[in-house]
């Protein structure tokens, strides 16, 4: 019951107790999670708002010992009323910038200045391998300065949404319920 916001009651308490007992009886371990504490959200006003941790990753002792570095992350919800859950058996380590591969973004083709950028920076006479490496660096710079890094913006928006959902997990916040209703 401590993983819920909203209406409960004796029937809900019984179900929660039965689920907790089942987890104990079959010797499962809750792997926990980073991100929003609750994985399910419903309601668009303070009166109807409910949230709970309905989704989780469970493992037995053998699995947990074999994958000691495993980690779980509750991602912000967007289209469903449930958060997607990401589990990695080796944990989540940031990928160093130095080994990230270059990725062409199809959205660049729609930018007014992209063709101009390519035309003014493309060298047909240069050896292709070293040229592509330097061209990719120029393109990354153009992306940040002119196009703006869409992945950074997406990441910022997801982080903001995750923050709102984390706070909503702690109780009803009328102003955040309104923001969530408006933006996702």
Secondary structure as UniProt FT lines:
FT   TURN            2..3
FT   STRAND          4..5
FT   HELIX           10..25
FT   TURN            26..27
FT   STRAND          28..30
FT   STRAND          34..35
FT   STRAND          40..42
FT   TURN            46..48
FT   STRAND          50..52
FT   STRAND          58..60
FT   HELIX           61..66
FT   TURN            67..69
FT   STRAND          71..74
FT   STRAND          85..88
FT   TURN            89..90
FT   HELIX           97..99
FT   HELIX           106..110
FT   TURN            112..113
FT   HELIX           114..121
FT   TURN            124..125
FT   HELIX           128..142
FT   HELIX           143..147
FT   HELIX           150..169
FT   HELIX           174..183
//
